[in-house]
C-alpha cells in the first residue's frame, strides 16, 4: 500500500523567494538529465 502525507506551507516572502529559486534549479537539473537520457537512447540505443 502506498501512503501519502500532505503538508501545506505558509512561507514568508523571503522563504518563498528562496524556495522558488530551489525549484527552478531542480527543474533545470531534471530536464538536463532527461535530455541526456533521451540522447543516449537516440544515439546508441542504450537505456540509462
ZIVENUR-V576717 format. One record per backbone hydrogen bond with DSSP energy under -0.5 kcal/mol. NH is the residue of the N-H (numbers start at 1). CO is the residue of the C=O. If there is no record, write none. Layout:
nh:co
NH:CO
NH:CO
This chain:
nh:co
16:12
17:13
18:14
19:15
20:16
21:17
22:18
23:19
24:20
25:21
26:22
27:23
28:24
29:25
30:26
31:27
32:28
33:29
34:30
35:31
36:32
37:33
38:34
39:35
40:36
41:37
42:38
43:39
44:40
45:41
46:40
48:46
